[in-house]
Amino acid sequence: MPVTVHVTSVIQQAVNGQREFAADGKTVGELIDNIERDYPGFATRIMDEQGDLRRFVNIYLNDEDVRYLGGKDTPLSDGDSVSFLPALAGGI
């Protein structure tokens, strides 16, 4: 089932410079695996060595944080929008 994936400039380089693209997956975890298959290196930006979602990467399903929906097991539906947003820090 295709969903629309949105990434920020920090992750764009891992997906051939795209800001938005379509990908398939029944869950967030399956979506990440499928994106990794098409764009090797993507998953290492999203998940840690244990396969858990990185704490500094926020993932939103239709504007809802997946951490509160079921994490990688969060189900996806055709037409959903998933955004991968690394937390930014900095300042003076």
N, C-alpha and C positions, 0 to 999 in steps of 0.2 A: 504494500500500500504506500503510495508516494506521499511524502510530506515535504514541506518547504523548509529548508535549513538556512539559517542566517548565521553568519560568523562576523566577528570584528576583524579589523586589520591585522591584529596580532596572529590570528589563526588563518587568515586568507592565504598566506604563503604556503600553507600545508595543503590547500585545495585549489592549486593552480590560479591563485589570485581572485577567485570568485567570492563575492559577498553573499550571494544567495544561489542556491541550487536545489534540485529535487533529489531525494534519496528515499530508499525504502526501509521499512522496519516495522515489526509488530510491537516492539518495545523500544525504549530509549537505548538500552544496551545493544539490541540487535541493530538499531540504526547506527550506533557508533561502530559496530563491527563491520557493517556494510560500507560505511564511509571509509573506514580503514582499508578495506579491500580495494576500493577505487583510488584512494589517496594514502598510500603507506606513510606512516608517521603521524597521521591525524590523531590516533588514539592516545599516543604518548603525551599529547598536549592536554588531553581531557581526563585520562585515568593515570593513577600511580602504578608502581611496580606490582602491587597486590591486586590490581584490577578494579580498585575502588575509584569512584569519582574524586578528582582532585578538589580539595576544599576551596581553592582560590578560583575555580572555574564555576560560574553559575550557568545552569541550564534551565531554560524556561520553555514550557509547553504552553502555547497560547497564553503567554504572560503569567503563567503559574510556575513557581519554582518547583522543579521535580523532586527536590529533597523532601518536600512536604506531600508529595503525591505517591511516592513509591520508588524514588531513585531510578536505577537502571531498569527496574521491573515495571516502570510506568508504561501502561499501554498507550499505543498511538492509533489514531484513526486516519483514514484517508482525508487529505486536505489540511491536516494539522500543521502548525508552524512551530518549529523548534529552533531556539536561539542559543548559541554557545557564546558566553560572555566572560572572558577572564577578568578578574577583579584588577583594577588599576590602583596603584598607590603612588604617592609622590607629593610634592609640594615644597613649600619653603619653611 
